[in-house]
C-alpha cells in the first residue's frame, strides 16, 4: 500500500465523503457479504463493461477466525536504484484481525477487524480513533464504479485494466501512466493468500474514501487475479508516469516492492497487537472528518 503525499482528484466528489462511524451493533460478516453482493449486482447490471470489485464479498464467508492463519507480512518499498527502503510496513494477521503498522511513520496504526466488519484508524499522536464499517466502504466502491461510466475515464482510473500472465506466477498490468509487474509465490497455506487478499482489498477500499497516491481500482483488479491463483505477491515493479491530464496531479516514480512473511506471532508482533488493542479501548472516538489527515 503506497502512501504518496499528494492527494488525488481523479474520482467523483462523492467518493471522499465524511463517512459515518461504524454502527455499535455489528452485523455478521456473512450477512454483509450476502446483502452487498446483491447490491453490487444491481449497481453493475446497467453496463456490460462494469467491474463491480466484489472480492471482499466473495471472501466474506472465508474470513471466519477458524480459517485465518497467524503470520506477519513485511513489505519494503524502494525507489528504483536505491539500496535502503523508503518505507517499511508490517502487517500482522492474528485471529481474524489484521494490524497494519508503518515502521517508517509509526504515528498511525490501522486495524482491519474482519470479525466485527470494521476498520479502525488509530492516531498515536492525538490519541484518537476513527471507526469505519466495511459495508460502507464496499458500497462506496460500488458507487464509484457505477458512477464513472466514461470509457476514457475508466481507463485512466485502471477500472478496466487487464491483467496479463507472463508465466511462472508473474503478471503484468498496464493502464495510462501506470505499469505493474508482479511475481507471486504460493504460501504454505492457501488461507494465507486469502488473508493477504482481504488486507489488500480493504486497504484499497479505504483508499477510495481517504485518497493516497494512485486510485486503487487497478490494484484491486491485480489483487483479484493473485487471489484466484492462491498467490501472494513478493516482488513488484511499479512505474508511474502520470502527466497531470484532466487536472490530475503529476506523479512520477519507479518503485520496487518486496514482501516476506514469517509464520506465527513472535514477541514483537504480540506487543504491537497488545498496544493496538489498548489504543482501541482508551483512545477518544472521533468522526471521520475530525480524524487527522
HUQUI-V114004 format. One record per backbone hydrogen bond with DSSP energy under -1.0 kcal/mol. CO is the residue of the C=O (numbers start at 1). NH is the residue of the N-H. Records with the same first field share a line. If there is no record, write none. Layout:
CO: NH  NH
This chain:
6: 213
12: 15
13: 16
17: 19
28: 32
29: 33
30: 34
31: 35
32: 36
33: 37
34: 38
35: 39
36: 40
37: 41
38: 42
39: 43
40: 44
44: 47
47: 50
54: 58
55: 59
59: 62
60: 63
64: 67
65: 68
70: 264
71: 93
72: 262
73: 91
74: 260
75: 89
76: 258
77: 86  87
78: 256
79: 82
87: 77
88: 103  104
89: 75
90: 101
91: 73
92: 99
93: 71
94: 97
96: 114
97: 94
98: 112
99: 92
100: 110
101: 90
107: 124
109: 122
110: 100
111: 120
112: 98  114
113: 118
117: 134
118: 113
119: 132
120: 111
121: 130
122: 109
123: 127  128
127: 284
128: 123
129: 286
130: 121
132: 119
133: 137
134: 138
135: 139
136: 140
137: 141
138: 142
139: 143
140: 144
141: 145
142: 146
143: 147
144: 148
147: 149
150: 154
151: 155
152: 156
153: 157
154: 159
155: 158
164: 172
169: 184
170: 166
171: 182
172: 164
173: 180
175: 178
177: 241
178: 175
179: 239
180: 173
181: 237
182: 171
183: 234  235
185: 232
189: 192
190: 194
191: 195
192: 196
193: 197
194: 198
195: 199
196: 200
197: 201
198: 202
199: 203
200: 204
201: 205
202: 206
203: 207
205: 209
206: 210
216: 220
217: 221
218: 222
219: 223
220: 224
221: 225
222: 226
223: 227
224: 228
225: 229
226: 231
227: 230
232: 185
234: 259
235: 183
236: 257
237: 181
238: 255
239: 179
240: 253
242: 251
245: 248
251: 242
253: 240
254: 80
255: 238
256: 78
257: 236
258: 76
260: 74
262: 72
266: 270
267: 271
268: 272
269: 273
270: 274
271: 275
272: 276
273: 277
274: 278
275: 279
276: 280
278: 282
279: 283
284: 129
287: 290
288: 291
